[in-house]
Amino acid sequence: MTPTIRDVYGASLARYGLLDERVVVLDADVSASTRTGAFAQACPDRFFNVGIAEANMAAMAAGLASEGKIPFINTFAVFMTTLGALSARTFAGYGRLNIKFMGAYGGISDAYDGATHHSVEDLAIMRAIPGIQVLVASDAVLTDWLVRNAIAVNAPMYIRLSRDAMPPLYPEGESFTLGQGKVLRQGTDVTVMTCGILGSIALQVADILALDGFSVRVVDHFTIKPIDKDLVRRCARETQAIVTAEEHSVVGGLGSAVAEVLVRDGLNVPLEMAGIPDCYTQSGSYAALMAAYGLDAAALAVRIRSVLARAR
């Protein structure tokens, strides 16, 4: 059975935290959900449950970072990027302190809890803060690397994690480079640029459209900021259209980051953005919500066929 992203994160945090005494972990009283309890068991003297005080947690992390620690702060993504935004802007962005903002239950993966707990604007918020890198986990192997990379790189980061399992995209031992996307499948007709769980869904769509003779390239932009501009440019020149697909609002996320590159460079290629429309989300099962917002394989295939028809 594929492990959940949160379980992989908790295990990796404990594993690598044991090897580096600079790592400290703070949690806003949701360690059972974020799975930071694994670190608490392994390194109890470096784990701090701050209670339901997300803004204070981020400010506490600034003090720890200023003394050379590497603080990982944890809560649901929606609260991390709203209640923690001022500290993120002041201490991590402006102050360049080495704080790792770990956004659990990203997107609509906290399905039944509804709009108050869904984070469909977190990438836009954190992208807009100067100096903060923004990354998204898309499978277990990448999640493990994201933890290792966060410890190794002296820079503030926001890392979006999911509640659920994600189908594997990468083999064990896969190498990653910060700021460089990964081509999951080559294709010549259209490029589908994804992050998070949409990578595996886009691969399903590529198989569906291959039956109709379409060649679909799939890219995992696990680094939203800095976006891989060279890869965006190459795909724009080598395929007839680009479709971005993300478990996030169509405002300010991956689609916007890709559009900024295309417009800045004058690359006249059709662009379709699949994501959450500009609305508050509903409650329901994860699969039902993904389908409702056009992010399942069937709906995405329709969007891609449409953009290809326009491109031709």
Rosetta silent file (secondary structure, phi, psi, omega in degrees, C-alpha in Angstrom):
SEQUENCE: MTPTIRDVYGASLARYGLLDERVVVLDADVSASTRTGAFAQACPDRFFNVGIAEANMAAMAAGLASEGKIPFINTFAVFMTTLGALSARTFAGYGRLNIKFMGAYGGISDAYDGATHHSVEDLAIMRAIPGIQVLVASDAVLTDWLVRNAIAVNAPMYIRLSRDAMPPLYPEGESFTLGQGKVLRQGTDVTVMTCGILGSIALQVADILALDGFSVRVVDHFTIKPIDKDLVRRCARETQAIVTAEEHSVVGGLGSAVAEVLVRDGLNVPLEMAGIPDCYTQSGSYAALMAAYGLDAAALAVRIRSVLARAR
SCORE:     score description
SCORE:     0.000 S_00000001
   1 L     0.000  136.692  179.213    0.000    0.000    0.000 S_00000001
   2 L   -70.231  128.361  179.917    1.288    3.489   -0.887 S_00000001
   3 L   -70.969  153.373  176.284    2.044    5.493    2.280 S_00000001
   4 E   -70.670  155.811  178.907    0.348    8.830    2.817 S_00000001
   5 H   -62.256  -39.420 -179.080    2.390   11.948    2.225 S_00000001
   6 H   -66.304  -34.969  177.614    1.970   12.996    5.852 S_00000001
   7 H   -68.246  -41.424  177.263    3.283    9.634    7.076 S_00000001
   8 H   -62.369  -43.428  179.179    6.321    9.865    4.790 S_00000001
   9 H   -59.693  -48.983 -179.317    6.947   13.407    5.994 S_00000001
  10 H   -59.452  -43.871 -179.926    6.813   12.435    9.678 S_00000001
  11 H   -66.222  -41.446 -179.767    9.151    9.502    9.183 S_00000001
  12 H   -67.583  -39.700  178.827   11.632   11.529    7.119 S_00000001
  13 H   -61.366  -42.607  177.943   11.608   14.390    9.606 S_00000001
  14 H   -67.149  -43.593 -176.843   12.459   11.997   12.428 S_00000001
  15 H   -62.084  -50.528 -175.581   15.104   10.168   10.385 S_00000001
  16 H   -81.627  -26.802  176.079   17.033   13.221    9.224 S_00000001
  17 H   -65.111  -33.650  176.331   16.379   15.225   12.372 S_00000001
  18 H   -62.117  -28.434 -175.987   18.228   12.593   14.369 S_00000001
  19 H   -87.531  -10.542 -176.319   21.288   13.229   12.213 S_00000001
  20 L  -138.953  108.299 -175.628   21.346   17.024   12.644 S_00000001
  21 L   -70.904   -7.638  176.116   20.944   18.569   16.086 S_00000001
  22 L   -74.414  -20.681 -176.382   20.164   21.951   14.560 S_00000001
  23 E   -73.327  125.860  172.124   16.718   20.668   13.514 S_00000001
  24 E  -127.775  150.788 -175.922   13.890   21.680   15.834 S_00000001
  25 E  -126.964  130.078  176.598   10.194   21.065   15.249 S_00000001
  26 E  -118.549  141.612 -179.229    7.254   23.187   16.353 S_00000001
  27 E  -138.782  143.926 -176.913    3.620   22.141   16.006 S_00000001
  28 L   -94.088   52.169  174.650    0.348   23.978   16.637 S_00000001
  29 L    65.925   29.128  176.541   -1.298   21.139   18.582 S_00000001
  30 L  -131.117   33.431 -174.605   -2.014   19.039   15.493 S_00000001
  31 H   -64.307  -26.409  175.817    0.930   16.638   15.603 S_00000001
  32 H   -66.620  -31.290  178.910   -1.372   13.626   15.198 S_00000001
  33 H   -83.837  -43.718 -177.947   -2.466   15.109   11.870 S_00000001
  34 H   -77.831  -16.897 -177.993    0.880   16.454   10.671 S_00000001
  35 L    71.272   19.467  174.177    2.685   13.311   11.867 S_00000001
  36 L   -73.498   -7.130  175.048    5.374   15.330   13.629 S_00000001
  37 H   -57.748  -27.380  176.834    4.758   13.030   16.570 S_00000001
  38 H   -63.129  -40.577  176.765    7.387   10.751   14.998 S_00000001
  39 H   -69.279  -38.377  179.589    9.989   13.476   15.532 S_00000001
  40 H   -60.108  -37.591  178.001    8.696   14.122   19.045 S_00000001
  41 H   -71.347  -39.253 -177.216    9.336   10.484   19.941 S_00000001
  42 H   -76.305  -36.624 -174.661   12.792   10.450   18.335 S_00000001
  43 L  -136.470   67.638 -172.815   13.971   13.863   19.598 S_00000001
  44 H   -61.943  -27.970 -178.708   11.714   14.922   22.493 S_00000001
  45 H   -78.038   -7.944  179.512   14.059   17.689   23.658 S_00000001
  46 H  -118.256   17.916  178.489   13.816   19.401   20.231 S_00000001
  47 E  -116.453  134.330 -177.312   10.038   19.200   19.774 S_00000001
  48 E  -132.706  116.976  172.591    7.710   21.987   20.931 S_00000001
  49 E   -91.721  109.094 -173.663    3.922   21.879   20.933 S_00000001
  50 L   -88.000   -4.452 -175.105    3.016   25.556   21.049 S_00000001
  51 L    83.002 -173.955 -178.171   -0.742   24.997   21.187 S_00000001
  52 L   -80.663   76.773 -174.769   -3.253   26.633   18.879 S_00000001
  53 L  -147.911   64.272 -171.292   -1.075   29.704   18.429 S_00000001
  54 H   -61.067  -41.362 -179.864    0.092   29.644   14.821 S_00000001
  55 H   -65.204  -42.037  177.388    1.291   33.247   14.681 S_00000001
  56 H   -64.158  -37.297  179.305    3.273   32.821   17.884 S_00000001
  57 H   -59.293  -44.840  179.807    4.746   29.578   16.544 S_00000001
  58 H   -65.782  -37.612  178.061    6.159   31.358   13.504 S_00000001
  59 H   -68.838  -38.778  175.491    7.607   34.119   15.661 S_00000001
  60 H   -60.848  -40.117  178.972    9.169   31.546   18.002 S_00000001
  61 H   -61.667  -33.655  178.085   10.763   29.907   14.966 S_00000001
  62 H   -62.855  -42.048  177.647   12.375   33.216   14.077 S_00000001
  63 H   -63.082  -42.558  178.891   14.118   33.304   17.439 S_00000001
  64 H   -65.191  -42.503  179.814   15.344   29.742   17.033 S_00000001
  65 H   -64.502  -36.057 -179.951   16.551   30.396   13.478 S_00000001
  66 H   -66.579  -17.119  177.814   18.434   33.494   14.598 S_00000001
  67 L  -101.711   14.592  174.296   20.418   31.235   16.956 S_00000001
  68 L    92.345    2.624  176.579   21.409   28.836   14.192 S_00000001
  69 L   -80.080  164.008  175.231   18.631   26.275   14.539 S_00000001
  70 E  -115.507   91.085 -176.950   16.639   24.934   11.596 S_00000001
  71 E   -82.738  128.428  169.211   13.011   25.207   12.691 S_00000001
  72 E  -102.208  117.987  179.854   10.312   23.213   10.912 S_00000001
  73 E  -109.022  141.917 -165.667    6.948   24.683   11.861 S_00000001
  74 E  -135.679  129.771  167.560    3.804   22.656   11.273 S_00000001
  75 E  -167.318 -178.651  177.382    0.079   23.146   10.985 S_00000001
  76 E   -60.832  143.137 -175.310   -2.625   22.906    8.327 S_00000001
  77 H   -55.605  -38.496 -177.057   -1.587   24.817    5.204 S_00000001
  78 H   -63.823  -35.463  179.738   -4.565   27.168    5.396 S_00000001
  79 H   -83.201  -32.915  177.375   -3.588   28.349    8.883 S_00000001
  80 H   -58.753  -42.268 -171.899    0.140   28.389    8.152 S_00000001
  81 L   -95.524    1.139  173.359   -0.289   30.820    5.289 S_00000001
  82 L  -112.360  -65.243  179.928   -2.888   33.079    6.887 S_00000001
  83 L   -66.542  -27.179  179.717   -2.228   33.237   10.617 S_00000001
  84 L   -96.233    2.901 -172.084    1.487   32.743   10.010 S_00000001
  85 H   -66.661  -37.781 -178.146    1.763   35.111    7.044 S_00000001
  86 H   -64.859  -44.086  177.509    2.940   38.178    8.959 S_00000001
  87 H   -67.130  -36.726  176.649    5.821   36.303   10.569 S_00000001
  88 H   -60.665  -43.106 -178.946    6.612   34.669    7.235 S_00000001
  89 H   -68.486  -46.597 -172.479    6.807   38.087    5.603 S_00000001
  90 H   -75.414  -49.453 -171.072    8.706   39.829    8.397 S_00000001
  91 H   -92.602  -39.928 -177.597   11.114   37.194    9.659 S_00000001
  92 H   -87.097  -49.202 -179.309   11.544   34.725    6.809 S_00000001
  93 H   -71.384  -64.422 -177.671   11.081   36.947    3.755 S_00000001
  94 H   -69.001  -42.877 -176.765   12.436   40.285    4.910 S_00000001
  95 L   -84.980  -10.054  178.933   14.720   38.885    7.590 S_00000001
  96 L    56.718   30.956  177.672   15.891   35.897    5.479 S_00000001
  97 L   -78.669  146.337 -169.416   15.733   33.616    8.510 S_00000001
  98 L   -82.272   68.272 -178.192   16.025   29.911    7.789 S_00000001
  99 L  -104.425  137.695  177.901   12.467   28.866    8.689 S_00000001
 100 E  -108.225  111.047  179.947   10.708   25.924    7.064 S_00000001
 101 E   -92.125  109.713 -174.972    6.941   26.455    6.839 S_00000001
 102 E  -103.805  108.318 -175.011    5.383   23.006    6.420 S_00000001
 103 E   -93.225   99.782 -178.960    1.801   23.246    5.182 S_00000001
 104 E   -78.484  158.527  176.140   -0.057   20.040    6.035 S_00000001
 105 L    56.822   45.101 -176.431   -3.347   18.966    4.445 S_00000001
 106 L   -65.633  159.538  178.990   -2.659   21.073    1.364 S_00000001
 107 E    63.074 -133.418  179.742   -5.245   21.855   -1.291 S_00000001
 108 L  -108.381   22.475 -176.539   -8.604   20.173   -0.738 S_00000001
 109 L   -69.669  -20.888  172.269   -7.132   17.005    0.789 S_00000001
 110 L   -86.804   62.811 -159.194   -8.801   17.812    4.135 S_00000001
 111 H   -55.450  -57.426 -171.906  -11.913   17.061    2.174 S_00000001
 112 H   -73.333  -15.774 -179.835  -14.848   16.821    4.582 S_00000001
 113 H   -78.571  -12.062  168.916  -13.757   19.793    6.710 S_00000001
 114 L    76.882 -163.352 -168.464  -14.651   22.135    3.874 S_00000001
 115 L   -58.933  -33.487 -178.159  -13.726   25.678    2.940 S_00000001
 116 L   -67.610  -20.725 -177.236  -12.403   26.705    6.360 S_00000001
 117 L  -115.288   -3.619  176.491   -9.752   23.979    6.173 S_00000001
 118 L   -85.329  139.279  179.862   -9.001   23.839    2.436 S_00000001
 119 E  -111.189   91.654 -179.832   -5.921   25.743    1.296 S_00000001
 120 L  -107.513    5.557  177.953   -6.559   26.916   -2.237 S_00000001
 121 L  -126.753    4.378 -172.878   -4.716   30.215   -1.934 S_00000001
 122 H   -65.121  -40.339 -179.424   -1.573   29.182   -0.024 S_00000001
 123 H   -65.755  -39.080  179.203    0.759   29.030   -3.015 S_00000001
 124 H   -64.070  -42.888 -179.462   -0.344   32.483   -4.161 S_00000001
 125 H   -62.377  -50.027 -175.027    0.226   33.970   -0.709 S_00000001
 126 H   -74.781  -30.007  174.350    3.673   32.493   -0.234 S_00000001
 127 H   -60.586  -34.084 -173.821    4.767   33.146   -3.836 S_00000001
 128 L   -78.683   -9.978  179.725    4.113   36.821   -3.276 S_00000001
 129 L   -89.175  117.084 -179.240    6.484   37.097   -0.300 S_00000001
 130 L   -59.121  138.518  172.509    9.977   38.022   -1.516 S_00000001
 131 L    91.778   -6.013 -178.608   12.726   35.633   -0.511 S_00000001
 132 L  -105.965  126.389  174.605   10.620   32.531    0.252 S_00000001
 133 E   -79.709  147.104 -176.783   10.927   29.422   -1.892 S_00000001
 134 E  -126.919  121.752 -176.816    7.698   27.532   -2.581 S_00000001
 135 E  -131.632  154.912 -177.387    7.634   23.762   -3.135 S_00000001
 136 E  -133.205  128.199  176.402    4.932   21.096   -3.464 S_00000001
 137 L   -73.864  136.571  179.649    5.198   17.383   -2.666 S_00000001
 138 L  -124.631   -8.814  170.062    3.948   15.129   -5.463 S_00000001
 139 L  -165.556 -179.560 -174.271    4.890   11.665   -4.216 S_00000001
 140 H   -67.494  -42.432 -178.658    6.642    9.839   -1.363 S_00000001
 141 H   -62.521  -44.011  178.663   10.141    9.890   -2.870 S_00000001
 142 H   -65.870  -39.220  179.251    9.968   13.619   -3.506 S_00000001
 143 H   -57.813  -45.246  178.066    8.581   14.251   -0.016 S_00000001
 144 H   -59.852  -43.035  178.488   11.599   12.537    1.521 S_00000001
 145 H   -65.561  -38.530 -179.503   13.912   14.675   -0.627 S_00000001
 146 H   -58.914  -37.892  177.699   12.051   17.855    0.298 S_00000001
 147 H   -67.610  -47.982  179.594   12.862   17.241    3.970 S_00000001
 148 H   -60.698  -43.887 -179.384   16.535   16.519    3.258 S_00000001
 149 H   -64.775  -39.767  179.944   16.802   19.528    0.963 S_00000001
 150 H   -61.894  -36.348  177.950   15.133   21.816    3.499 S_00000001
 151 H   -71.841  -37.868 -174.222   17.755   20.867    6.087 S_00000001
 152 H   -76.875  -30.270 -173.398   20.636   21.255    3.627 S_00000001
 153 L   -99.157  124.934 -179.371   19.646   24.607    2.094 S_00000001
 154 L   -85.079   80.415 -179.269   19.962   27.738    4.208 S_00000001
 155 L  -161.026  146.597  175.936   16.864   29.551    2.938 S_00000001
 156 L   -69.602  141.065 -177.094   13.275   30.093    4.069 S_00000001
 157 E  -140.624  147.028  164.803   10.814   27.719    2.420 S_00000001
 158 E  -112.480  124.706 -178.495    7.131   26.976    2.243 S_00000001
 159 E  -122.220  119.414 -179.826    6.496   23.298    1.494 S_00000001
 160 E   -89.619  127.650  178.971    2.982   22.105    0.759 S_00000001
 161 L  -116.536  158.613  178.932    2.166   18.582    1.905 S_00000001
 162 L  -107.609  157.785  174.233   -0.954   16.482    1.378 S_00000001
 163 L   -73.767  -34.783 -167.481   -3.052   14.538    3.840 S_00000001
 164 L   -97.866  177.512  171.786   -3.429   11.593    1.478 S_00000001
 165 E   -77.826  152.466  173.585   -1.295    9.114   -0.420 S_00000001
 166 L  -126.984  136.548  178.552   -0.108    9.993   -3.913 S_00000001
 167 L   -56.220  145.823 -177.427    0.706    7.409   -6.587 S_00000001
 168 L   -65.752  136.147  174.510    4.461    7.020   -7.102 S_00000001
 169 L  -110.434  -29.070 -171.459    6.068    9.197   -9.749 S_00000001
 170 L  -124.667  146.150  175.201    9.737    8.650   -8.980 S_00000001
 171 L   -77.124  158.699  174.153   11.926    5.635   -8.235 S_00000001
 172 L   -56.922  138.602  179.082   13.883    5.395   -4.997 S_00000001
 173 L    86.281    0.819  177.681   17.119    7.324   -5.270 S_00000001
 174 L   -57.543  140.512  178.522   15.811    9.794   -7.870 S_00000001
 175 L   -96.443  144.336  179.677   17.827   13.014   -7.915 S_00000001
 176 L  -131.186  153.028  176.216   16.176   16.424   -7.762 S_00000001
 177 L  -128.529  126.656  178.788   17.441   19.972   -8.210 S_00000001
 178 L   -56.526  128.920  178.006   15.809   22.948   -6.547 S_00000001
 179 L    87.453    2.962  177.888   14.240   25.169   -9.182 S_00000001
 180 L  -121.400  124.031  177.904   14.223   22.543  -11.929 S_00000001
 181 L   -73.858  170.072 -179.353   11.045   20.756  -12.968 S_00000001
 182 E  -119.270  127.983  173.432   10.874   17.097  -13.926 S_00000001
 183 E   -82.349  112.275 -178.387    9.581   15.792  -17.248 S_00000001
 184 E   -83.393  -27.177  179.882    7.504   12.761  -16.252 S_00000001
 185 E  -155.392  133.902  178.554    6.577   11.846  -19.812 S_00000001
 186 L   -80.111  151.503  178.224    7.744   13.138  -23.168 S_00000001
 187 L  -167.066  162.966 -174.198    5.239   14.361  -25.742 S_00000001
 188 L  -121.254  -15.186 -176.248    5.017   16.630  -28.777 S_00000001
 189 L   -89.549  -48.653 -175.665    1.414   17.888  -29.012 S_00000001
 190 E  -146.098  147.552  174.512    0.698   19.487  -25.637 S_00000001
 191 E  -108.900  126.685  172.826    2.494   19.968  -22.329 S_00000001
 192 E  -102.361  114.358 -179.344    0.576   19.460  -19.096 S_00000001
 193 E   -99.808  124.798 -170.259    2.396   21.276  -16.279 S_00000001
 194 E  -130.457  172.268  165.304    1.429   20.042  -12.832 S_00000001
 195 L  -150.172  157.263  178.446    2.263   20.030   -9.155 S_00000001
 196 L    63.740 -145.043 -174.324    1.180   17.745   -6.337 S_00000001
 197 L   -65.667  -16.204 -179.307   -1.312   14.965   -7.037 S_00000001
 198 H   -68.447  -17.373  176.094   -2.056   16.344  -10.510 S_00000001
 199 H   -61.623  -48.436 -179.476    1.198   14.793  -11.750 S_00000001
 200 H   -69.475  -34.938  177.800   -0.179   11.280  -11.420 S_00000001
 201 H   -66.993  -39.558  179.215   -3.578   12.341  -12.781 S_00000001
 202 H   -64.674  -34.178  176.297   -1.934   13.947  -15.823 S_00000001
 203 H   -65.162  -37.657  174.965   -0.106   10.692  -16.554 S_00000001
 204 H   -61.523  -43.105 -179.335   -3.470    8.915  -16.593 S_00000001
 205 H   -64.054  -39.278  178.905   -4.765   11.536  -19.023 S_00000001
 206 H   -59.760  -39.105  177.088   -1.718   11.087  -21.255 S_00000001
 207 H   -66.497  -40.998  179.529   -2.572    7.392  -21.549 S_00000001
 208 H   -62.596  -46.715 -175.763   -6.209    8.193  -22.353 S_00000001
 209 H   -74.509  -23.469  176.372   -5.327   10.725  -25.058 S_00000001
 210 H   -61.907  -29.921  178.047   -2.666    8.460  -26.553 S_00000001
 211 L   -65.700  -22.978  177.708   -5.537    6.198  -27.641 S_00000001
 212 L   -96.622    4.632  177.935   -6.752    9.119  -29.787 S_00000001
 213 L    90.260    9.418  179.390   -3.302    9.702  -31.253 S_00000001
 214 L   -92.101  140.505  178.580   -2.318   12.660  -29.080 S_00000001
 215 L  -105.702  111.674 -172.641    1.197   12.922  -27.661 S_00000001
 216 E  -110.491  122.587  173.275    1.080   14.506  -24.184 S_00000001
 217 E   -89.522  137.214  179.890    4.134   15.738  -22.323 S_00000001
 218 E  -121.641  129.877 -178.317    3.765   15.805  -18.520 S_00000001
 219 E  -124.189  135.075  172.636    5.896   18.014  -16.273 S_00000001
 220 E  -101.536  107.141  175.481    6.077   18.113  -12.482 S_00000001
 221 L   -91.132   72.687 -178.632    6.878   21.666  -11.359 S_00000001
 222 L   -68.025  -20.695  171.029    7.512   20.680   -7.737 S_00000001
 223 E  -100.557  108.674  177.735    9.305   24.009   -7.335 S_00000001
 224 E   -81.113  -35.155  177.583    6.726   26.742   -7.852 S_00000001
 225 E  -142.730  115.374    3.838    9.153   29.463   -6.819 S_00000001
 226 L   -77.549  134.978  178.242   11.647   29.726   -8.369 S_00000001
 227 L   -72.649  149.942  179.479    9.787   28.349  -11.365 S_00000001
 228 L   -79.854   88.545 -175.997   11.858   26.507  -13.973 S_00000001
 229 H   -63.496  -40.115 -178.853   11.767   29.209  -16.655 S_00000001
 230 H   -61.840  -40.309  179.541   13.994   27.306  -19.074 S_00000001
 231 H   -68.109  -40.064  177.053   11.698   24.290  -18.996 S_00000001
 232 H   -60.653  -45.446 -179.368    8.603   26.466  -19.524 S_00000001
 233 H   -62.859  -43.146 -178.128   10.262   28.130  -22.521 S_00000001
 234 H   -63.661  -43.746  179.779   11.358   24.812  -24.011 S_00000001
 235 H   -65.808  -36.446  179.071    7.904   23.283  -23.690 S_00000001
 236 H   -64.420  -33.180 -178.711    6.305   26.378  -25.219 S_00000001
 237 H   -83.883  -27.823 -171.690    8.565   26.054  -28.258 S_00000001
 238 H   -98.493  -15.065  178.129    8.355   22.265  -28.625 S_00000001
 239 L  -126.228  164.146 -171.881    4.607   21.648  -28.113 S_00000001
 240 L   -80.552  -19.405 -176.802    1.502   23.276  -29.534 S_00000001
 241 E  -159.892  163.477  176.753   -0.119   24.280  -26.242 S_00000001
 242 E  -127.614  134.651  172.723    0.340   24.281  -22.466 S_00000001
 243 E  -120.920  126.442  173.676   -2.177   23.217  -19.844 S_00000001
 244 E   -99.844  141.401 -177.939   -1.463   23.853  -16.172 S_00000001
 245 E  -137.306  122.736 -174.795   -3.213   21.634  -13.628 S_00000001
 246 E  -151.704  150.490  177.164   -3.113   22.246   -9.897 S_00000001
 247 E   -89.359   62.955 -171.653   -5.083   21.618   -6.702 S_00000001
 248 E  -160.517  161.818  174.772   -5.137   25.369   -6.047 S_00000001
 249 E   -56.280  147.722  174.827   -7.010   28.450   -7.135 S_00000001
 250 L   -70.575   -6.678  178.738   -6.477   29.466  -10.741 S_00000001
 251 L   -97.452  112.603  166.762   -5.454   32.826   -9.253 S_00000001
 252 L    89.382    1.011 -176.963   -1.806   33.126   -8.261 S_00000001
 253 L   -99.477 -140.211 -178.713   -0.588   29.530   -8.303 S_00000001
 254 H   -60.301  -44.758 -179.635    1.308   27.388  -10.792 S_00000001
 255 H   -57.244  -42.354  178.708   -0.770   28.576  -13.732 S_00000001
 256 H   -65.800  -40.196  179.687   -0.005   32.188  -12.930 S_00000001
 257 H   -62.671  -41.522  178.218    3.705   31.438  -12.525 S_00000001
 258 H   -67.436  -43.778 -179.935    3.794   29.763  -15.951 S_00000001
 259 H   -60.078  -37.993  179.236    1.767   32.566  -17.561 S_00000001
 260 H   -60.957  -39.977  178.381    4.210   35.149  -16.203 S_00000001
 261 H   -67.060  -45.744 -177.959    7.094   33.410  -17.964 S_00000001
 262 H   -61.969  -43.954 -178.232    5.196   33.092  -21.244 S_00000001
 263 H   -69.026  -43.505 -177.969    4.095   36.735  -21.272 S_00000001
 264 H   -60.623  -36.527 -176.726    7.483   38.076  -20.184 S_00000001
 265 L   -95.392    1.570  178.120    9.228   36.187  -22.982 S_00000001
 266 L    65.687   34.579 -178.748    6.565   36.879  -25.621 S_00000001
 267 L   -90.286  106.919 -173.320    5.864   33.186  -26.180 S_00000001
 268 L   -88.269   80.933  179.084    2.575   33.046  -28.087 S_00000001
 269 L  -127.760  138.161  177.955    1.306   29.583  -27.164 S_00000001
 270 L   -56.951  137.474 -179.432   -2.247   28.686  -26.098 S_00000001
 271 E  -130.413  128.159  176.107   -2.491   28.318  -22.321 S_00000001
 272 E  -119.763  132.339  179.971   -5.297   26.638  -20.371 S_00000001
 273 E  -109.731  113.226  174.640   -5.382   26.761  -16.556 S_00000001
 274 E   -99.563  128.139 -178.731   -7.116   23.900  -14.761 S_00000001
 275 E  -179.061 -167.421  177.378   -7.601   24.463  -11.044 S_00000001
 276 E   -75.456  126.820  176.781  -10.073   25.599   -8.417 S_00000001
 277 L   -64.866  171.919 -176.077  -12.179   28.481   -9.772 S_00000001
 278 L   -73.631   77.549 -175.798  -12.324   31.758   -7.874 S_00000001
 279 L  -154.547  170.015  170.683  -14.696   30.441   -5.218 S_00000001
 280 L   -88.427  140.378 -173.279  -14.914   28.893   -1.757 S_00000001
 281 L   -82.953  166.052 -178.334  -14.796   25.128   -1.853 S_00000001
 282 L  -102.136  176.801  173.922  -17.366   22.618   -0.636 S_00000001
 283 L   -99.068  151.247  178.467  -17.223   19.623    1.693 S_00000001
 284 L   160.540 -176.257  176.585  -17.195   16.061    0.437 S_00000001
 285 L   -68.393  152.991 -178.565  -14.983   13.123   -0.361 S_00000001
 286 H   -57.370  -48.086 -178.634  -11.603   13.969   -1.831 S_00000001
 287 H   -62.400  -40.812 -179.521  -12.344   12.157   -5.098 S_00000001
 288 H   -66.254  -38.660  178.951  -15.753   13.802   -5.451 S_00000001
 289 H   -67.192  -42.540  178.373  -14.289   17.258   -4.879 S_00000001
 290 H   -59.431  -41.388  178.138  -11.527   16.723   -7.424 S_00000001
 291 H   -66.979  -40.633 -178.076  -14.172   15.708   -9.961 S_00000001
 292 H   -61.534  -32.789 -178.382  -16.437   18.645   -9.037 S_00000001
 293 L  -100.310   17.170  173.448  -13.654   21.120   -9.773 S_00000001
 294 L    71.122   29.002 -176.589  -12.603   19.462  -13.011 S_00000001
 295 L  -112.952   12.955  172.767   -9.392   17.975  -11.671 S_00000001
 296 L   -91.003  172.900 -173.589  -10.026   14.280  -12.276 S_00000001
 297 H   -62.780  -40.699 -177.085   -8.675   12.464  -15.328 S_00000001
 298 H   -62.988  -47.495 -178.561  -11.928   12.595  -17.319 S_00000001
 299 H   -67.807  -39.031 -179.519  -12.414   16.337  -16.946 S_00000001
 300 H   -66.320  -35.514  177.283   -8.762   17.124  -17.562 S_00000001
 301 H   -62.203  -40.379  178.117   -8.822   15.081  -20.762 S_00000001
 302 H   -62.582  -43.721 -179.697  -11.731   17.195  -22.019 S_00000001
 303 H   -61.984  -40.806 -177.172   -9.835   20.417  -21.249 S_00000001
 304 H   -69.103  -42.103  176.373   -6.755   19.190  -23.086 S_00000001
 305 H   -58.606  -39.215 -178.721   -8.750   18.115  -26.151 S_00000001
 306 H   -65.169  -46.353 -177.889  -10.323   21.580  -26.215 S_00000001
 307 H   -69.228  -32.748  176.664   -7.042   23.461  -26.079 S_00000001
 308 H   -66.772  -37.305  177.791   -5.536   21.190  -28.750 S_00000001
 309 H   -63.028  -39.619  178.000   -8.488   21.911  -31.039 S_00000001
 310 H   -68.430  -38.537 -177.295   -7.873   25.650  -30.632 S_00000001
 311 H   -66.796  -30.087 -177.880   -4.148   25.249  -31.188 S_00000001
 312 L   -89.075    0.000    0.000   -4.693   23.428  -34.466 S_00000001
